[in-house]
Amino acid sequence: MNRSATFELTLSRFIRAPREKVFDAFVTEKGIKAWMCPRGMGIPQASVDARVGGKYRVTMRSRDGESFTAGGIYRELERPKRLSYTWAWEGKDMPNMETLISVSFAERDGGTELTMTHSGFPDQALCDSHRQGWSSSLNKLVDTLDARGSAATVTLLGAPPSTYTWTARMGLAEKGVKYTMQEAAPHTPEILALHPFGRVPALRDGDIEIFETSAILRYVDEAFDGPHLLPQNIRDRARAEQWVSAINSYLYELMVRRYVLQYIFPKGKDGKPDRAVIDASVKEIGERLPILEKAYGERAFLAGANPTLPDFFVAPILTYVEKMAEGKQLLEPFPKLRAALKAVQERPSFRESAPPQKG
Ligand SMILES: N[C@@H](CCC(=O)N[C@@H](CS)C(=O)NCC(=O)O)C(=O)O
């Protein structure tokens, strides 16, 4: 190892699994293949000779087919308590350094407290990039060993009646990602800890924290296997992003805040909805819906033949609009929009993610 190397990282995780199982996930081919790469990557090859002085080698592959191989030598194997091994990348484009990984496995509350130290980095940038990589890999380790799967690492914080929370839940369900739903209202301390503007939803994946629904679902789309939430060709993907942005910027405020919420939280005289505000919003919604109708063109959904992110953003909003006094009449003149909405409303992801019905 390079003597001038001084940078190191330490990460810990509690895993609801016995120490032996966690230890074996580091030193068996099957175990390593299940987790030892960041989310969004896979391990096509791993070889292991788990004895002191024995070698291991791991090849990681990104979705776009790029491969990265690391390997090293076991220095210490004390199952199920301690493990240490060297770590070096192969290939001329990879950092030329041999580093050391030490892992301890302690029993706690019927599970395992894992502490990993990776030392010997020649600079902070390499140390930080490895911290990110290991942090994401350890999320996968937890998912694999905990009976709850990814619901052990992925938590969505939000308020089920909120349209954005509904959209985020739909995206997670479409992708087939198990998650824990933590109910939290906007501007509460739990939300403010993750979202500096206090809005819902926010997502935590291990120690990775994300706010803004489109960023959350972008992350979910790239980090997990499962059907794509965005179109795969450049033009349609740009179109999908365009409509997500347009819905957020030009439709949500009008349809939800200035219309639906006027009924749900009336602020007019005698606790009734403010008629003037509602009338003005209805007029404006009537002017904007033709833009949305036109957007479908010959497509069944906003960015192509299949529902993608913009459809998951707009459906909860239009579902609320549809339920208000003027809603049916407002949507009536727009057959393409109604057909797309109905198709999304019929998806299991939409129904499973819907806010609980009152009464
Ligand atoms: N741009 C945010 C918007 C989130 C948002 O506005 N959420 C609403 C609930 S649907 C909220 O938190 N409202 C509380 C507030 O505005 O104070 C996103 O995409 O996540």
PDBQT file of the ligand as one rigid body, heavy atoms in Angstrom, charges set to zero:
ROOT
HETATM    1  N1  LIG A 401     -42.032  20.644  -6.543  1.00  0.00    +0.000 N 
HETATM    2  C1  LIG A 401     -42.413  19.759  -5.457  1.00  0.00    +0.000 C 
HETATM    3  C2  LIG A 401     -43.833  20.111  -5.057  1.00  0.00    +0.000 C 
HETATM    4  C3  LIG A 401     -44.292  19.368  -3.845  1.00  0.00    +0.000 C 
HETATM    5  C4  LIG A 401     -45.539  20.018  -3.259  1.00  0.00    +0.000 C 
HETATM    6  O1  LIG A 401     -45.922  21.146  -3.586  1.00  0.00    +0.000 OA
HETATM    7  N2  LIG A 401     -46.206  19.266  -2.389  1.00  0.00    +0.000 N 
HETATM    8  C5  LIG A 401     -47.370  19.785  -1.720  1.00  0.00    +0.000 C 
HETATM    9  C6  LIG A 401     -48.368  18.669  -1.440  1.00  0.00    +0.000 C 
HETATM   10  S1  LIG A 401     -49.051  18.030  -2.954  1.00  0.00    +0.000 SA
HETATM   11  C7  LIG A 401     -46.946  20.414  -0.391  1.00  0.00    +0.000 C 
HETATM   12  O2  LIG A 401     -46.028  19.914   0.256  1.00  0.00    +0.000 OA
HETATM   13  N3  LIG A 401     -47.605  21.492   0.010  1.00  0.00    +0.000 N 
HETATM   14  C8  LIG A 401     -47.340  22.155   1.241  1.00  0.00    +0.000 C 
HETATM   15  C9  LIG A 401     -47.006  23.603   1.056  1.00  0.00    +0.000 C 
HETATM   16  O3  LIG A 401     -47.058  24.105  -0.061  1.00  0.00    +0.000 OA
HETATM   17  O4  LIG A 401     -46.680  24.267   2.039  1.00  0.00    +0.000 OA
HETATM   18  C10 LIG A 401     -42.270  18.302  -5.897  1.00  0.00    +0.000 C 
HETATM   19  O5  LIG A 401     -42.226  18.050  -7.102  1.00  0.00    +0.000 OA
HETATM   20  O6  LIG A 401     -42.149  17.402  -5.058  1.00  0.00    +0.000 OA
ENDROOT
TORSDOF 0
